[in-house]
Amino acid sequence: MAKTACTVPTTQIILDEEIYPRSGVYPKRVSMFAENMRDGFKIDPVEVQIHPEYDDKYRILDGAHRWHAYKEIGATEISVLIITLDGVDPILYAAKKAIGPLQLTEDEARTTARRAYENNPRLISFEIGQAIGRSRQAVDAYIADLRASTQMELDLKIFRLHRLGLPQERIANRFNIPQRTLSDHLAKMPSLAIPLNTDLLKGFTVPQVAEKHGWTEPMVWSLSLKGKDDLERFKELNWGLRTWDLWNWNDCDKRFGDDWPGRIPAQMIAHILYYFSDQNDLVFDPMAGGGVVADTCLAFNRKCWSFDMDDRPDTRPEIEPCFWDITNLKWPIKGKTKPDLIIFDPPYFKKQSNNYDPDGISGMSKANYLKFLESFFALAHLNAKKSTQMALINADWRDFQNIPAKNETRVNSILINDYLWILNQSGWQETHIFQAPLSSERFKANVVSAMQKKKIIGVPSRYVIISKKKPNQD
Ligand SMILES: C[S@@+](CC[C@H](N)C(=O)[O-])C[C@H]1O[C@@H](n2cnc3c(N)ncnc32)[C@H](O)[C@@H]1O
């Protein structure tokens, strides 16, 4: 832990309630310090750390009374020790310092223990107890309810990853827990579902049960549709099944996937699953975004391994962090298991690029974007089985903004034949092309009329290209 002594302006120091373990300051103690300062006594420096949110401010770790006394005597500068905590919890550090001169009251100890645990549920009771001057048992009692709900949340997340078929080693790794602890959690799984199944049997709806028990809706669908075949699942979800190679929907079904740039309808995923996979098959989603593929797989009893450069461990732990790096492209998992179906929904070149991380593939030039796809398809080919199918979801990229159709060129565009050519170059062969257009109703009438006047052709089209490995290319 590094300490730097210096003086800083009083106005740059903040008393942050979030980490201050006392319920207030004691005026008598402030007056005592002020008197000592006026009499010229040497006072210990106030301990501060750089404020995590405002880097021109410091927050007090120890010395709130001294700081008040400095202000009382009109000091404009204060001697401080700037502490770098190196992973030590600031709440616990501040509490440990506070109990030196005076123990915390019961209320202060309880509030500090709860705050520390809420900030970091990995803290153990003994550690918290040492900092606040209480026994491990006392801390256990202070935080019992918080710990129970954290455990419940963790149980549910583990259940979700387990249902999606992630191997135990990867689940343990994702939650940073030992495999032994994971086995204890997994043993609880069958009993976790009992109260939900009881409510479903009583006739409560899936959203009601999800809300009551704090589960996600797709997880409750996975329980309520258990044992049903795919056609029954379509019916229960109220989705009509398309029989032709035209798959169009007015909107995304909000029950599946997060609100995400470039979100695709769960109905489209369900159709890919229905026609090109069987129950219990393993689906691989390399650029998972808002998680619509994983959610739909839960409802259709498929396993699903998802990856994305955008890591959201709290809300989407099933999407494992993975940056597909064009300079060093690697398959993110080891082991012999190969997917039955790859559902690949990359950014459609520059479309939505303002909403994606610029390091991702939408930040690339046209040449690099196409090179990336070619390398990715070749890598996927290497890591696929003979029977693996790949669904590539994409759309034509045309440079059509403000350009009348007859003046458009091919310099900047990427069209379906480019994708087909790259697929073929990397060992894949298309078997189906589905047209899955966005509804053109979402375009505003005045925009449409302006486009018509200028003879501009818009792009609501989107394709799902299904491919197989070329024969003798396994
Ligand atoms: C079209 S979105 C996927 C949307 C998703 N299917 C849905 O409906 O929510 C494409 C995703 O690719 C991810 N991505 C782009 N470049 C990437 C890279 N090089 N490595 C990993 N992920 C990348 C982005 O973070 C984005 O979430």
The ligand as a MOL file (V3000), in Angstrom:
LIG
                    3D

  0  0  0     0  0            999 V3000
M  V30 BEGIN CTAB
M  V30 COUNTS 27 29 0 0 0
M  V30 BEGIN ATOM
M  V30 1 C -25.2170 -7.5600 -34.8020 0
M  V30 2 S -24.5970 -7.6320 -33.1740 0 CHG=1
M  V30 3 C -25.2670 -9.1240 -32.5650 0
M  V30 4 C -26.7200 -8.9410 -32.2000 0
M  V30 5 C -27.3650 -10.1360 -31.5720 0
M  V30 6 N -27.5240 -11.2310 -32.5060 0
M  V30 7 C -28.7060 -9.7210 -30.9960 0
M  V30 8 O -29.7430 -9.9460 -31.6560 0
M  V30 9 O -28.7110 -9.1270 -29.9160 0 CHG=-1
M  V30 10 C -22.9130 -7.9610 -33.4240 0
M  V30 11 C -22.0410 -8.1260 -32.1720 0
M  V30 12 O -20.7130 -8.4000 -32.5960 0
M  V30 13 C -19.8340 -7.9610 -31.5840 0
M  V30 14 N -18.4700 -7.8380 -32.1680 0
M  V30 15 C -18.0710 -7.0630 -33.1820 0
M  V30 16 N -16.7490 -7.2540 -33.4430 0
M  V30 17 C -16.3170 -8.2030 -32.5800 0
M  V30 18 C -15.0570 -8.8540 -32.3600 0
M  V30 19 N -13.9810 -8.5700 -33.1050 0
M  V30 20 N -14.9810 -9.7780 -31.3640 0
M  V30 21 C -16.0750 -10.0840 -30.6260 0
M  V30 22 N -17.2940 -9.5000 -30.7780 0
M  V30 23 C -17.4090 -8.5730 -31.7540 0
M  V30 24 C -20.4270 -6.6500 -31.1280 0
M  V30 25 O -20.0220 -6.3670 -29.7970 0
M  V30 26 C -21.9470 -6.9280 -31.2590 0
M  V30 27 O -22.5100 -7.2370 -30.0140 0
M  V30 END ATOM
M  V30 BEGIN BOND
M  V30 1 1 1 2
M  V30 2 1 2 3
M  V30 3 1 2 10
M  V30 4 1 3 4
M  V30 5 1 4 5
M  V30 6 1 5 6
M  V30 7 1 5 7
M  V30 8 2 7 8
M  V30 9 1 7 9
M  V30 10 1 10 11
M  V30 11 1 11 12
M  V30 12 1 11 26
M  V30 13 1 12 13
M  V30 14 1 13 14
M  V30 15 1 13 24
M  V30 16 1 14 15
M  V30 17 1 14 23
M  V30 18 2 15 16
M  V30 19 1 16 17
M  V30 20 1 17 18
M  V30 21 2 17 23
M  V30 22 1 18 19
M  V30 23 2 18 20
M  V30 24 1 20 21
M  V30 25 2 21 22
M  V30 26 1 22 23
M  V30 27 1 24 25
M  V30 28 1 24 26
M  V30 29 1 26 27
M  V30 END BOND
M  V30 END CTAB
M  END
